[in-house]
Amino acid sequence: MKKEEKCISKALTYGALVSIIIILGVLAQVIFNAKIENEMIANLEYTENAYSDYRVYYTENPFYVEPFIEAGKTYVRDYTNKISTDFSYDVNYTDELNVLEYDYYVRAKLIVFTPGHEDEDLWTREYKLSDVETVNIKNDINYSLRKTIDIDYQKYREDFDNYRRNAGVQADAKLIVEMIINNHGEYPNLDNFDFSSTIKMEMPLNDATFKIKTSTSVNDDAHKIVKFSEDDHEKVYMNIIAILLWIIALFVAIVLIVVIRNNKNKLTYYEKVLRKILVTYDSIIVNVEKIPSLVGLSVVDVTTFDELVDAQNEVRLPINFKEDKKKRIAKFVLVSNNLAWVYTLKEGVMEDKKN
């Protein structure tokens, strides 16, 4: 087989092995990352509705004669006595549950903070406004919860003033009142489930006039509680296949390394010496299409490439190089004035061992 044909064969072999490694690696990664759609074995939907309403009662004063001020107004801090709050919460399931219960409670939280920086808490105190109450529901798919709480606004304001006076700091404060509902249930194939909801009111304690903000964690969207089969055998099998593909890819990579080394070791002495010369002396060797004519020049045939390098060091000119690949002959020529140094490397001719 000709040298050109051998080179093409090697390139095709290397390319095929590299392609196999890439394909196996990519395929293994895809299989490993593949998501297995497990079978849905239980599906329960529910909707929630939550809101709060309140009335603000004033202390006796010469200006306001109404029994209370309705929600959504601006209130005067010094006249505010109590805030009567109605919390409302409703939940409706799409199917009857084996067990349905809930517990709820109301708490207040006084938060003192650096003026203008609500995230920098200086002091926080929590108050229990109701005990935890647990309710069991039987033979129904929904329930409604109503809870009224009276908030003694001036009590929390006094606690804030006591802190500010004793701590001797500039501070603002807000009061958060919230009802927390924890739902629990059992549904066929779903086992136990839990979810919580909150209804919140927030008001400042330091402003001469203030407004009350209401919010809730509940939204109007339908919610789903879903359980899928936990049979992960298929995922295990997929992972095993991916690992096997990675092992095969590693084996092919080892084969590629072995093939490259074997091909490298198959280089003839001529190829090894020529490659060494071209790599080592690349900076002083010039590839030419045709060796310069030596007619009329004094020609010195040197027996080793080192002698040619010694001559080059003297004249500081490049060494011309041309290889006849068919005849397996490499010729190096250095020309200076009327003198030419020639080194010829031939297939089958042993060069001095020091080269």
C-alpha positions, 0 to 999 in steps of 0.5 A: 500500500502506498504511503498516501493510501496509508495516511488516508486509511489512518485518518479514516480510522481515527475519524471513525473511532472519534465519531463513535466516542462522541456518539456514544458519549452524547447518547449516554448523556441524553439517556441519563438526563431523560425524564421518565413520566411516572403514572399519576395515581391520585389527583385532588383539586381544591379552591380557596377564598380568603379575605378580611374586613374590619371596623375601627373604633375611636375613643371618646373625642369631640370630633367623631361621633360615629360608633366606628369608622369603616374599612379603607379609610385613613385613621387618626392614631391618637383617637384609635381605640380598637380594631374589630377584625373579621377573618373569613376563609373558605375551601372547596375540594372536588371530591370527598376525602377520607379525612378532612380537618384543619387548625387555625390561630390568630397572632399579632407581631410587633416589629420595631425597625430603623426609620426608613429601613423596614428590613432592619429589625431592632426588636420583635415581639409576638402575641397570641390572640387566640388558641389553636383550634382544631376542627374535623369535617365529616361527609363534606367536601368544603368548609367555611371559617369565620373568626372575629378578633378585637385588636387593642391598638393602644396596647401595642402602641404603648409597648412600642413607646416603652421600648423606644423610651427605654432603648433611647433610639430613633425607631418606627414600628408596625403591627402585623395581625394574621390568621394562619390556617393549616389544612390536613387530609387523607385521600385515596392513594394520596395518603396524608397531605397538608397546606397552609394559608394566611390572612394578614393585616398590617398597620403602622404604630408611629404615624399620626395618621395611618391606613391598614393594609390587608393581604392573603397568601390565597389566590383564586386559581384551582390547586392540585395535589398530585401523586405519581407512581414511585416505581423507578425501575425504568429510570434505573434501567435507563441509568444502567444503559447510560453507564454501559454506553459510557464504558463502551465509549471509554473502551473505544477511546482506549482503542484509539490511543492504542491504534495511534501509538501502534501507528507511531511505532510503525514509523520507519527509521527514515520517517522517524529521523526526518520527523525529528529533524523537521520538528527540531530545526523548524526555525532554520529549514525552508520548504521549497518546491525545487532545490536550488541549482548546484551547477557551478558551485562547490558541493560538499556532501555532509554525512550527518545533519549536525554538520549541516547545522554547523555550517548554517551557524557559520553562514546564518542562512536558511536550509532548503528542504525538499522531499521526494515522497515516492523515492523516499529521499529527503534532501537538505541544501545550504547555499552560501556564495559559491559553496553548497552543503548537501545532506541527503536522507534516504530510506534504507540508509542508516544515519549516524546514531547520534542523529 
